[in-house]
Amino acid sequence: MLLYNSQVSGNCYKVRLLLAHLGIAYEREELSVVDRSNRAGVLGGLNPALRVPTMVLDDGRSLGESGAIIWYFGEGTRFVPDDAY
């Protein structure tokens, strides 16, 4: 798996934190939150919003937005409780 990441992004941090707690191995590619000039070329086919975090799963599917990534990996764990309340 590959996480398009920015070290200064709080949303990326949330994803990295969950993956660390779950012991999930992944690779990281750093993108700048200031210089977005290469975003269309890098993320264009993966995340229409061209934002980080974007996770590319091993099967090639991609997830954009921290909430979606957290839900995907956290579902069925203590980090996403069964009771929505």
Secondary structure, DSSP 8 states (H G I E B T S, - for coil): -EEEE-TT-HHHHHHHHHHHHHT---EEEE--SS--TTHHHHHTTT-TT--S-EEE-TTS-EEESHHHHHHHHHBTSTTB-SS--
